[in-house]
Amino acid sequence: MTDRRLRVVLAEDSVVLRDGMVELLGARGCEVVATAGTAPELLAAVAGHRPDVAVVDIRMPPTHRDEGIRAAVEIRARTPEVGILVFSQHVETAWAARLLADGATGVGYLLKERVARTSEFVDALHRVADGGVALDPEVVTLMMRGGRRTGVDTLTSREREVLELMAQGHSNRSVAALLGVSDRAVEKHVAAVFDKFGLRAAPTDNRRVKAVLAYLAESGG
């Protein structure tokens, strides 16, 4: 973990949990620059403070459904330089896929009951703030359900290069430019990755996100 003092916006509607997290993060060298109990407060806090990372619960007032993660997707669209760490009891795979849709960088999704030590949580905060990814294996498993998990080691070196760039958020055109190949060549490599990962086209599926998730799960990214 880096020694950099992280600036954090913390969104949690439970006052007791929120106050406890502020104290714990402060003791671990993080600066909680603002807290929020609702999604609008979260959006205002991020806009006003531009933190390194925002910690977001999924279900927040008034309906306690998906206000928090909706706000997280909005933050990612408005201020992509702000890391997002979803910290919740619940897994919302569709919204998690939307968070990752523009590239698996600066995003985390941890389940509250599975974080055993404060140090793990702080390490995840730093990783996300630095542009990395912190995904609970349970989240990955649920998002991958329905697709056959095939090992990354079955990919050719070029296919793996393409997938790594996809995981960094590059479009097919951007990948082609970086690798010095044609758009059509990249399309063929992406199709091969989908095939080897057993990811079939479906109206409600985002195969690109699932391929990236499979890569992250197996590479430890």
PAZAPA-4460 file (N, C-alpha, C; in steps of 0.05 Angstrom, whole numbers, plus 32768, in hexadecimal, padded with zeros to 4 digits):
% residues 221
    n_x    n_y    n_z   ca_x   ca_y   ca_z    c_x    c_y    c_z   seq   type   mol
   8011   7FE8   8000   8000   8000   8000   8011   8019   8000     1      M     A
   800A   802D   7FF0   8019   8046   7FEF   8015   8056   8008     2      T     A
   8028   8068   800D   8026   807A   8024   8016   8093   801E     3      D     A
   800D   8096   8005   7FFD   80AD   7FFD   7FE4   80AF   800E     4      R     A
   7FDE   80C8   8018   7FC6   80CC   8028   7FAE   80D0   8015     5      R     A
   7F9D   80BD   8015   7F86   80BD   8003   7F70   80D0   800D     6      L     A
   7F64   80DE   7FFA   7F4D   80EF   8000   7F34   80DF   7FF8     7      R     A
   7F22   80DB   800B   7F0C   80C9   8007   7EF1   80D7   800C     8      V     A
   7EDE   80D2   7FFB   7EC2   80D8   8001   7EB4   80BE   8008     9      V     A
   7EA6   80BE   801E   7E9A   80A5   8029   7E7C   80A8   8029    10      L     A
   7E6F   8097   801A   7E51   8096   8018   7E47   807E   8027    11      A     A
   7E39   8082   803C   7E2E   806C   804D   7E17   8078   805D    12      E     A
   7DFF   806C   805A   7DE8   8078   8067   7DE6   8070   8085    13      D     A
   7DF4   805C   808E   7DF5   8055   80AA   7E08   8067   80B9    14      S     A
   7DFE   8078   80CA   7E0F   808C   80D8   7E24   807E   80E9    15      V     A
   7E1C   8068   80F6   7E30   805A   8108   7E46   804F   80F7    16      V     A
   7E40   8041   80E1   7E54   8035   80D0   7E65   804B   80C3    17      L     A
   7E58   8060   80BB   7E67   8076   80AE   7E7B   8082   80C0    18      R     A
   7E72   8089   80D9   7E85   8095   80EC   7E9C   8082   80F3    19      D     A
   7E96   8068   80F5   7EAA   8055   80FB   7EBF   8053   80E5    20      G     A
   7EB5   8054   80CC   7EC7   8052   80B5   7ED9   806B   80B3    21      M     A
   7ECD   8083   80B9   7EDD   809B   80B9   7EF4   8099   80CD    22      V     A
   7EEE   808F   80E4   7F03   808C   80F9   7F19   8078   80F0    23      E     A
   7F10   8061   80E5   7F23   804C   80DD   7F34   8056   80C6    24      L     A
   7F28   8063   80B2   7F38   806C   809B   7F4B   8082   80A3    25      L     A
   7F43   8094   80B6   7F55   80A8   80C0   7F6D   809C   80CD    26      G     A
   7F68   8087   80DC   7F7E   8079   80EB   7F91   806B   80D7    27      A     A
   7F87   8066   80BF   7F97   8058   80AB   7FA4   806B   8097    28      R     A
   7FA3   8085   809D   7FB0   8099   808C   7FA0   80A4   8075    29      G     A
   7F85   809F   8075   7F74   80AA   8061   7F66   80C3   806B    30      C     A
   7F60   80D5   805A   7F51   80ED   8062   7F35   80EC   8056    31      E     A
   7F21   80E8   8067   7F05   80E9   805D   7EFD   8106   805B    32      V     A
   7EFC   8110   8042   7EF7   812C   803E   7ED9   8133   803F    33      V     A
   7EC8   811F   803C   7EAB   8123   803E   7E9D   8109   8042    34      A     A
   7E86   8109   804F   7E75   80F2   8051   7E5A   80F8   8046    35      T     A
   7E4B   80E3   803E   7E31   80E7   8031   7E1E   80D1   803A    36      A     A
   7E06   80D8   803F   7DF2   80C4   8047   7DDD   80BF   8032    37      G     A
   7DDE   80CF   801C   7DCC   80CB   8005   7DDC   80CD   7FEB    38      T     A
   7DD0   80C4   7FD5   7DDD   80C6   7FBB   7DE2   80E3   7FB3    39      A     A
   7DCF   80F5   7FB5   7DD4   8111   7FAE   7DEB   811D   7FBE    40      P     A
   7DEC   8117   7FD8   7E02   8121   7FE8   7E1D   8116   7FDE    41      E     A
   7E1D   80FC   7FD6   7E35   80F0   7FCB   7E3E   80FF   7FB2    42      L     A
   7E2C   8103   7F9F   7E33   8111   7F86   7E3E   812D   7F8C    43      L     A
   7E31   813B   7F9E   7E3A   8156   7FA5   7E56   8156   7FB2    44      A     A
   7E5A   8142   7FC4   7E74   8140   7FD2   7E8B   813A   7FBE    45      A     A
   7E86   8128   7FAB   7E9B   8122   7F98   7EA0   813A   7F86    46      V     A
   7E8B   8147   7F7D   7E8F   815F   7F6C   7E9E   8175   7F7A    47      A     A
   7E98   8178   7F94   7EA5   818D   7FA4   7EC1   8188   7FAD    48      G     A
   7EC7   816E   7FB2   7EE1   8167   7FBE   7EF4   8159   7FAB    49      H     A
   7EEA   814D   7F95   7EFB   813E   7F82   7F0E   812C   7F91    50      R     A
   7F04   8119   7FA0   7F16   8107   7FAF   7F26   80F4   7F9E    51      P     A
   7F38   80E5   7FAA   7F46   80D0   7F9C   7F33   80B9   7F97    52      D     A
   7F22   80B4   7FAA   7F10   809D   7FA8   7EF6   80A2   7FB7    53      V     A
   7EE0   8098   7FAD   7EC6   8099   7FBB   7EBE   807D   7FC3    54      A     A
   7EB7   807A   7FDC   7EAC   8060   7FE6   7E8E   8062   7FE6    55      V     A
   7E81   804F   7FD9   7E65   8051   7FD3   7E56   8038   7FDC    56      V     A
   7E40   803B   7FEB   7E2E   8025   7FF0   7E1A   8024   7FD9    57      D     A
   7E0F   800C   7FD3   7DFC   800A   7FBD   7DE1   8015   7FC4    58      I     A
   7DD7   800D   7FDB   7DBB   8015   7FE2   7DBB   802C   7FF6    59      R     A
   7DB0   8042   7FED   7DB0   805A   7FFD   7D94   8067   7FFC    60      M     A
   7D8E   8079   800F   7D74   8086   8010   7D6F   8095   7FF5    61      P     A
   7D56   8099   7FED   7D3E   8093   7FFE   7D33   8077   7FFA    62      P     A
   7D38   806A   7FE4   7D2B   8050   7FDF   7D3C   8038   7FE8    63      T     A
   7D56   803D   7FED   7D68   8027   7FF5   7D68   8011   7FE1    64      H     A
   7D69   8018   7FC7   7D6B   8005   7FB2   7D87   8006   7FA5    65      R     A
   7D89   8018   7F92   7DA3   8019   7F83   7DAD   8036   7F80    66      D     A
   7DA4   8048   7F91   7DAC   8064   7F8E   7DCA   8068   7F8F    67      E     A
   7DD8   805A   7FA2   7DF4   805D   7FA5   7E04   8055   7F8C    68      G     A
   7DFE   803E   7F82   7E0E   8035   7F6B   7E07   8044   7F51    69      I     A
   7DEE   804E   7F50   7DE7   8060   7F39   7DF8   8079   7F3B    70      R     A
   7DFB   8083   7F53   7E0C   809B   7F57   7E29   8095   7F4F    71      A     A
   7E32   807D   7F56   7E4E   8075   7F50   7E52   8075   7F31    72      A     A
   7E3F   806A   7F22   7E41   806A   7F05   7E42   8087   7EFA    73      V     A
   7E32   8098   7F07   7E31   80B4   7EFE   7E4C   80C2   7F04    74      E     A
   7E57   80BC   7F1C   7E71   80C7   7F23   7E87   80BE   7F0F    75      I     A
   7E86   80A5   7F08   7E9A   809A   7EF5   7E97   80A8   7EDA    76      R     A
   7E7F   80AF   7ED2   7E7B   80BC   7EB8   7E84   80DA   7EBA    77      A     A
   7E7E   80E7   7ED0   7E85   8103   7ED3   7EA2   8108   7EDA    78      R     A
   7EAD   80F8   7EEC   7EC8   80FC   7EF6   7ED7   80E1   7EF6    79      T     A
   7EDF   80D8   7EDF   7EEC   80BD   7EDD   7F06   80BB   7EED    80      P     A
   7F12   80D2   7EF4   7F2B   80D1   7F03   7F26   80CA   7F21    81      E     A
   7F0D   80CA   7F2A   7F06   80C3   7F45   7F02   80A5   7F47    82      V     A
   7F11   8097   7F57   7F0D   807A   7F5B   7EF2   8074   7F68    83      G     A
   7EE7   805E   7F62   7ECD   8056   7F6E   7ED1   803B   7F7C    84      I     A
   7ECC   803A   7F96   7ECC   8020   7FA5   7EB0   801B   7FB0    85      L     A
   7EA2   8009   7FA4   7E87   8001   7FAE   7E8C   7FEF   7FC6    86      V     A
   7E7F   7FF5   7FDC   7E82   7FE6   7FF5   7E67   7FE0   8000    87      F     A
   7E5D   7FC7   7FFC   7E41   7FC2   8001   7E3D   7FA5   800B    88      S     A
   7E25   7FA0   8015   7E1D   7F84   801C   7E11   7F76   8003    89      Q     A
   7E0C   7F85   7FEE   7DFD   7F7A   7FD8   7E0E   7F7A   7FBE    90      H     A
   7E07   7F68   7FAC   7E14   7F67   7F92   7DFF   7F6D   7F7D    91      V     A
   7E04   7F83   7F6E   7DF2   7F8B   7F58   7E03   7F88   7F3F    92      E     A
   7E00   7F71   7F32   7E12   7F6A   7F1C   7E0E   7F7D   7F04    93      T     A
   7DF5   7F85   7EFE   7DF1   7F96   7EE7   7DFE   7FB1   7EEA    94      A     A
   7DFC   7FBD   7F02   7E08   7FD7   7F07   7E26   7FD4   7F0A    95      W     A
   7E30   7FBE   7F14   7E4D   7FB9   7F15   7E58   7FB8   7EF9    96      A     A
   7E4A   7FAB   7EE7   7E53   7FAA   7ECB   7E54   7FC6   7EBF    97      A     A
   7E41   7FD7   7EC6   7E41   7FF2   7EBB   7E59   8002   7EC6    98      R     A
   7E60   7FFD   7EDF   7E77   800B   7EEA   7E91   8003   7EDB    99      L     A
   7E92   7FEA   7ED2   7EAA   7FE0   7EC5   7EA9   7FE3   7EA6   100      L     A
   7E92   7FEC   7E9C   7E8E   7FEC   7E7F   7EA2   7FFD   7E70   101      A     A
   7EAB   8012   7E7C   7EBE   8024   7E6E   7EDB   801E   7E75   102      D     A
   7EDF   8007   7E81   7EFB   8000   7E87   7EFE   7FF9   7EA5   103      G     A
   7F0B   7FE3   7EAA   7F0F   7FDA   7EC6   7F26   7FE9   7ED3   104      A     A
   7F24   8002   7ED6   7F39   8012   7EE3   7F2C   8024   7EF8   105      T     A
   7F39   8025   7F0F   7F30   8037   7F25   7F15   802F   7F2F   106      G     A
   7F0F   8015   7F31   7EF5   800B   7F3A   7EF9   7FF4   7F4E   107      V     A
   7EE9   7FF4   7F63   7EEA   7FDE   7F76   7ECD   7FD7   7F7E   108      G     A
   7ECA   7FBE   7F86   7EB0   7FB5   7F90   7EB5   7FA0   7FA5   109      Y     A
   7EB2   7FA7   7FBF   7EB6   7F95   7FD5   7E9D   7F91   7FE5   110      L     A
   7E9A   7F79   7FF0   7E83   7F72   8000   7E8A   7F76   801D   111      L     A
   7E79   7F84   802C   7E7F   7F8B   8048   7E86   7F73   8059   112      K     A
   7E77   7F5E   8056   7E7B   7F47   8068   7E94   7F37   8062   113      E     A
   7EA0   7F3D   804B   7EB8   7F2D   8042   7ED2   7F3B   8046   114      R     A
   7ED1   7F54   8050   7EEA   7F63   8056   7EF1   7F5D   8073   115      V     A
   7F07   7F4E   8077   7F0E   7F44   8091   7F1F   7F58   80A1   116      A     A
   7F2E   7F69   8093   7F40   7F7C   80A1   7F3F   7F97   8095   117      R     A
   7F42   7FAC   80A5   7F42   7FC7   809C   7F58   7FCB   8087   118      T     A
   7F6F   7FBE   808B   7F85   7FC1   8079   7F7E   7FB9   805D   119      S     A
   7F6D   7FA4   805A   7F64   7F9B   8040   7F54   7FB0   8032   120      E     A
   7F43   7FBD   8041   7F32   7FD2   8036   7F42   7FEA   802D   121      F     A
   7F55   7FF2   803E   7F66   8009   8037   7F78   8003   801F   122      V     A
   7F82   7FEA   801E   7F92   7FE2   8006   7F81   7FE4   7FED   123      D     A
   7F68   7FDC   7FEF   7F56   7FDD   7FD8   7F51   7FFA   7FD0   124      A     A
   7F4E   800C   7FE3   7F4A   8028   7FDE   7F62   8033   7FCE   125      L     A
   7F7A   802D   7FD7   7F92   8037   7FC9   7F94   802C   7FAD   126      H     A
   7F8D   8012   7FAA   7F8F   8006   7F8F   7F7C   8014   7F7C   127      R     A
   7F63   8019   7F85   7F4F   8025   7F74   7F57   8042   7F6E   128      V     A
   7F60   8051   7F83   7F69   806C   7F7F   7F80   806F   7F6B   129      A     A
   7F90   805A   7F69   7FA7   805A   7F57   7FA0   804F   7F3B   130      D     A
   7F86   804A   7F36   7F7D   8041   7F1C   7F7B   8023   7F1A   131      G     A
   7F7E   8015   7F30   7F7C   7FF7   7F2F   7F5F   7FEE   7F34   132      G     A
   7F5D   7FD4   7F39   7F43   7FC8   7F3D   7F43   7FB7   7F56   133      V     A
   7F2D   7FB7   7F65   7F2B   7FA7   7F7D   7F0F   7F9A   7F7D   134      A     A
   7F0D   7F82   7F74   7EF4   7F74   7F71   7EF3   7F5C   7F83   135      L     A
   7EDD   7F5A   7F94   7ED9   7F42   7FA4   7ED4   7F2A   7F91   136      D     A
   7EE1   7F14   7F96   7EDD   7EFC   7F85   7EC0   7EF4   7F82   137      P     A
   7EB0   7EF9   7F97   7E94   7EF2   7F96   7E85   7F03   7F81   138      E     A
   7E8D   7F1C   7F7F   7E81   7F2E   7F6B   7E88   7F24   7F4F   139      V     A
   7EA1   7F1D   7F4B   7EAA   7F13   7F31   7E9B   7EFA   7F2A   140      V     A
   7E98   7EE7   7F3D   7E8A   7ECE   7F38   7E6D   7ED3   7F2F   141      T     A
   7E5F   7EE5   7F3D   7E43   7EEA   7F37   7E41   7EF8   7F1C   142      L     A
   7E54   7F09   7F15   7E53   7F17   7EFB   7E59   7F04   7EE4   143      M     A
   7E6A   7EF0   7EEA   7E72   7EDD   7ED5   7E5E   7EC6   7ED2   144      M     A
   7E4B   7EC4   7EE4   7E38   7EAD   7EE3   7E2B   7EAD   7EC7   145      R     A
   7E2A   7E95   7EBC   7E1E   7E93   7EA1   7E33   7E91   7E8C   146      G     A
   7E4B   7E98   7E92   7E61   7E96   7E7E   7E75   7E81   7E87   147      G     A
   7E7F   7E71   7E75   7E92   7E5C   7E7C   7EAD   7E69   7E82   148      R     A
   7EB8   7E64   7E99   7ED1   7E70   7EA1   7EE9   7E61   7E95   149      R     A
   7EF5   7E6C   7E81   7F0B   7E5F   7E73   7F24   7E6E   7E7A   150      T     A
   7F3A   7E60   7E7F   7F53   7E6C   7E88   7F5E   7E80   7E75   151      G     A
   7F69   7E95   7E80   7F77   7EAA   7E71   7F8E   7E9E   7E62   152      V     A
   7F9A   7E89   7E6D   7FB2   7E7D   7E60   7FAB   7E6F   7E46   153      D     A
   7F92   7E6D   7E3E   7F8B   7E62   7E24   7F8D   7E77   7E0E   154      T     A
   7F91   7E90   7E15   7F92   7EA6   7E02   7FAE   7EA7   7DF5   155      L     A
   7FAF   7EAF   7DDC   7FC9   7EB5   7DD0   7FD4   7ECE   7DDC   156      T     A
   7FEE   7ED3   7DD7   7FFA   7EEB   7DE2   7FED   7F04   7DD8   157      S     A
   7FE5   7F04   7DBE   7FD8   7F1C   7DB3   7FBC   7F1F   7DBF   158      R     A
   7FAD   7F09   7DC2   7F93   7F0B   7DCE   7F94   7F16   7DEB   159      E     A
   7FA9   7F0D   7DF9   7FAC   7F17   7E15   7FB3   7F34   7E15   160      R     A
   7FC4   7F3D   7E02   7FCA   7F5A   7E00   7FB1   7F6A   7DFB   161      E     A
   7FA0   7F60   7DE9   7F87   7F6E   7DE3   7F75   7F6F   7DFC   162      V     A
   7F73   7F59   7E0A   7F63   7F58   7E22   7F6D   7F6A   7E38   163      L     A
   7F87   7F6B   7E3B   7F93   7F7D   7E4F   7F8C   7F9A   7E49   164      E     A
   7F8D   7FA1   7E30   7F86   7FBD   7E28   7F68   7FC2   7E2B   165      L     A
   7F58   7FAD   7E26   7F3B   7FB0   7E2C   7F36   7FB5   7E49   166      M     A
   7F45   7FA7   7E5A   7F42   7FAB   7E77   7F4A   7FC7   7E80   167      A     A
   7F5B   7FD4   7E70   7F63   7FEF   7E76   7F4F   8004   7E6C   168      Q     A
   7F3A   7FFA   7E5E   7F25   800C   7E55   7F28   8015   7E38   169      G     A
   7F3A   8009   7E29   7F3E   8011   7E0D   7F28   8005   7DFB   170      H     A
   7F1F   8015   7DE8   7F0D   800B   7DD3   7F1C   7FFA   7DBF   171      S     A
   7F0D   7FEC   7DAD   7F1B   7FDD   7D99   7F2D   7FEE   7D87   172      N     A
   7F23   8006   7D81   7F33   8018   7D70   7F4C   8021   7D7E   173      R     A
   7F49   8027   7D98   7F61   802F   7DA8   7F75   8018   7DAA   174      S     A
   7F6B   8000   7DAE   7F7C   7FE8   7DB0   7F8B   7FE5   7D95   175      V     A
   7F7D   7FE8   7D7F   7F8A   7FE5   7D65   7FA0   7FF9   7D61   176      A     A
   7F9B   8012   7D6A   7FB0   8027   7D67   7FC8   8021   7D78   177      A     A
   7FC3   8017   7D90   7FD9   8011   7DA3   7FEA   7FFA   7D99   178      L     A
   7FDD   7FE6   7D8D   7FEC   7FCE   7D85   7FF5   7FD0   7D68   179      L     A
   7FED   7FE5   7D59   7FF5   7FE8   7D3E   7FE9   7FD3   7D2B   180      G     A
   7FD0   7FCC   7D30   7FC2   7FB9   7D1F   7FA8   7FC5   7D16   181      V     A
   7F9A   7FB7   7D05   7F80   7FC2   7CFA   7F6A   7FBE   7D0E   182      S     A
   7F55   7FCE   7D0B   7F3D   7FCB   7D1C   7F31   7FAE   7D18   183      D     A
   7F32   7FA5   7D00   7F27   7F8A   7CFA   7F37   7F74   7D09   184      R     A
   7F51   7F78   7D0A   7F62   7F64   7D19   7F5A   7F63   7D36   185      A     A
   7F56   7F7B   7D42   7F4E   7F7C   7D5E   7F33   7F6F   7D62   186      V     A
   7F20   7F74   7D50   7F06   7F68   7D52   7F08   7F49   7D52   187      E     A
   7F1A   7F3F   7D42   7F1E   7F21   7D41   7F2A   7F17   7D5B   188      K     A
   7F3D   7F26   7D66   7F48   7F1E   7D80   7F33   7F1F   7D96   189      H     A
   7F23   7F34   7D97   7F0E   7F36   7DAB   7EFA   7F1F   7DA8   190      V     A
   7EF3   7F19   7D90   7EE0   7F03   7D8B   7EEC   7EE9   7D95   191      A     A
   7F06   7EE5   7D91   7F14   7ECD   7D9A   7F14   7ECB   7DB9   192      A     A
   7F18   7EE2   7DC6   7F17   7EE3   7DE3   7EFB   7EDB   7DED   193      V     A
   7EE7   7EE7   7DE1   7ECB   7EE0   7DE9   7EC6   7EC2   7DE6   194      F     A
   7ED0   7EB7   7DD0   7ECB   7E9A   7DCA   7EDA   7E89   7DDF   195      D     A
   7EF2   7E8F   7DE5   7F02   7E7F   7DF8   7EF7   7E81   7E14   196      K     A
   7EEA   7E98   7E1A   7EDE   7E9B   7E35   7EC1   7E91   7E36   197      F     A
   7EB8   7E87   7E1F   7E9C   7E7C   7E1F   7E87   7E92   7E22   198      G     A
   7E8D   7EAA   7E18   7E7A   7EC0   7E1B   7E6B   7EC4   7E01   199      L     A
   7E52   7EBB   7E01   7E40   7EBD   7DEA   7E31   7ED7   7DEA   200      R     A
   7E2B   7EE1   7DD2   7E1C   7EFA   7DD0   7E00   7EF6   7DDC   201      A     A
   7DF7   7F0A   7DEB   7DDC   7F0A   7DF7   7DD3   7F27   7DFA   202      A     A
   7DB9   7F2D   7DF6   7DAF   7F48   7DF8   7DB5   7F56   7E12   203      P     A
   7DB6   7F47   7E28   7DBA   7F54   7E42   7DD6   7F51   7E4D   204      T     A
   7DE8   7F46   7E3C   7E03   7F40   7E45   7E17   7F55   7E3B   205      D     A
   7E2B   7F5A   7E4A   7E42   7F6A   7E41   7E5A   7F58   7E41   206      N     A
   7E60   7F4C   7E2A   7E75   7F38   7E29   7E90   7F45   7E2E   207      R     A
   7E93   7F5E   7E27   7EAD   7F6C   7E2B   7EB3   7F6E   7E49   208      R     A
   7E9F   7F76   7E58   7EA2   7F78   7E75   7EA9   7F5D   7E81   209      V     A
   7E9A   7F48   7E79   7E9F   7F2D   7E84   7EBB   7F23   7E7D   210      K     A
   7EC4   7F29   7E65   7EDF   7F20   7E5D   7EF4   7F2E   7E6F   211      A     A
   7EF0   7F48   7E73   7F03   7F56   7E85   7F02   7F4B   7EA1   212      V     A
   7EEA   7F45   7EAB   7EE7   7F3A   7EC6   7EF6   7F1F   7EC8   213      L     A
   7EF3   7F0F   7EB4   7F01   7EF5   7EB4   7F1F   7EF9   7EB5   214      A     A
   7F28   7F0C   7EA5   7F45   7F12   7EA5   7F4E   7F1C   7EC0   215      Y     A
   7F40   7F2E   7ECC   7F47   7F39   7EE6   7F46   7F23   7EFC   216      L     A
   7F32   7F12   7EFA   7F2F   7EFD   7F0E   7F47   7EE9   7F0E   217      A     A
   7F51   7EE3   7EF6   7F66   7ECF   7EF4   7F81   7EDB   7EF5   218      E     A
   7F84   7EF5   7EEF   7F9E   7F01   7EEF   7FA4   7F0F   7F09   219      S     A
   7F90   7F11   7F1B   7F93   7F1F   7F34   7F92   7F3D   7F32   220      G     A
   7F88   7F47   7F1A   7F87   7F63   7F16   7F74   7F71   7F27   221      G     A
***
